[in-house]
Amino acid sequence: MSNKTLQNGTSQDKIMYSLEEAKKKIEEVGDFSLVLQDVLLFLLQKSQKIEENLVKETETRKTEAEKNNKELQQAFQEENTKLKLIIKKENEERQRDMKDIEGFVKKENADRKKEQ
């Protein structure tokens, strides 16, 4: 196995080393009781499989989370772009209205000057 860090902060190499060490100790216990050795080896294999499954499941979940994150970021970006366009159109509309009002006010002022 590679020197990849697991969720609990330990590396797989350290776990493999400790598993090998555990196997040696179990074999030593086997000198006294073969039944105990078989049970301990079974439990050791079971824990090893559980650890491997956890690593795979964690990677799968991480990949799914990253995918969902990218999708959410894209959706937020699209919504942000839509909002910017709406704001831009509203600003342009307001500017046109302001120009119309300016033109009307200038015309009114000009008409008042003519009347005076």
N, C-alpha and C positions, 0 to 999 in steps of 0.2 A: 504494500500500500504506500501511497505517497505521504509526504510530510504535511498533509492538509490539517488545518486547525478545525476542531469540532466546535459545536455550540457551547459546550461547557468549558472551552478554553484550552483543552488538552489536545495534543497532536495525536494523530492515528499511530504514529511510530511509537509513542510512549505507551499507548494502549496495547499495541501489538507486543511490545517488549514485556509489558506486565502480564499479558496473556501467556506468553511463552514461559515467563517465570512461574506463573500460576500452574501451567501444565507440568512443569518440572516438579513443583511442590506436590501436586496431585499424584504424580507418579511415585513420589517418595511415600505418600500416604498409602498408595496401592500396595506397598510391601506389607502393610499391616492388614488392609481390608480391600479386596478387589471390588466388592459391592460398593463400598464408599468411593473408590476411585471411579467406578463407572458412573455413579450418581453425580459426582463432582465434575467429571468431564462432560457429562450431558448438560449440566447447568452452565458450565463455561461456554459450551457451544451455543446454547440457547441465548445467553447474554451477548455473545459475539454476533449472532444473527439479529438480535434486537437492535444492537448498536448500528449495524450495517443498514438495517431498514430505516432507522431514525435518520441516518445521514442522507439516504436516498429521499426520504419523505421531506426532509428539511430543504434539500436542493430543489425538489419539485415545487414545494410551496414558495420558495424564494423566487423561482422562475415565474410562477403564476402571479405573485405579487408584483414583480417588476413589469410583467406584461400589463396587468391591470393599472399600474401606476402610469405607464406610458399612454394607455388608452384614456385615462382620466386627464392627463396633462394635455393630450391632443384635444379632448372635448372642451377643457377650460380655454385652451388657446383659440379654438373655433368660436366659442361664445364671446371671448374677449374681442376677437376681430369683429364679430357682428355688432357688439356694443359700440366699438369705436366707429364703425360705419354709421350707426344710428346717430351717435353724438355729432359726427362730422356733418351729416345731412341736416340735423337740427341747427347746428351752428351756421351752416350756409343759408338755411331758411331764415334764421334770425338776422343775419347780415343783410339779406335781401329786404327783409321787412324794415330794418333800420335805414337802408338807403331810400326805400319808398317813403318812410316817415321824414327823412331829411329833405327829400325832394318836395314833399307836401309842405313842410314848414317853410322852406325857401320860397315856394310859390305863394304861400299865405303872406309871408313878410313882404314879398314883392308887390302883392295885391294891395296890402295895407299902405305901402309907401305911395303907390299910385293914387289911392283914395285920399291921401293927406295932401 
